[in-house]
Amino acid sequence: MLRLSISFLIIAIIAAILGFGGIAGAAAGFAEILFYLFLILFVVSLIFGRRPRV
């Protein structure tokens, strides 16, 4: 998921350089949403993934 977020960020940067403001804004928005989703899932997996087995 982090790889997909970075891909959208690169697409947004390239689109902004070429002057496509709408596409750049949308791609940056998707990248931001995916990054925050990645952070939330990462923290949840850190909390619940290390439980000792009984």
C-alpha positions in Angstrom: 0.0 0.0 0.0 2.9 2.3 0.7 4.3 1.5 -2.8 0.9 2.5 -4.3 0.9 5.8 -2.3 4.4 6.6 -3.6 3.4 5.8 -7.1 0.4 8.3 -6.9 2.8 10.9 -5.4 5.2 10.5 -8.4 2.3 10.8 -10.8 1.1 13.9 -9.0 4.6 15.5 -9.2 4.9 14.7 -12.9 1.4 16.0 -13.7 2.1 19.2 -11.8 5.4 19.8 -13.7 3.5 19.2 -17.0 0.7 21.6 -16.0 -2.1 19.2 -15.4 -3.4 20.8 -12.1 -6.6 18.7 -11.8 -4.9 15.4 -12.3 -2.1 16.4 -10.0 -4.5 17.4 -7.2 -6.5 14.2 -7.6 -3.4 12.0 -7.5 -2.0 13.9 -4.5 -5.3 13.4 -2.7 -5.3 9.6 -3.4 -1.6 9.4 -2.3 -2.5 11.2 1.0 -5.5 9.0 1.7 -3.5 5.8 1.0 -0.6 7.0 3.1 -2.9 7.7 6.1 -4.6 4.3 5.6 -1.1 2.7 5.5 -0.2 4.4 8.8 -3.4 3.3 10.5 -3.0 -0.3 9.4 0.7 -0.3 10.4 -0.1 0.9 13.9 -2.9 -1.6 14.3 -0.7 -4.5 13.1 2.0 -3.4 15.6 -0.5 -3.4 18.5 -2.3 -6.6 17.7 0.4 -8.6 15.8 2.7 -9.1 18.8 0.4 -11.0 21.2 1.9 -14.1 22.8 0.5 -17.4 21.8 -1.2 -19.4 24.6 
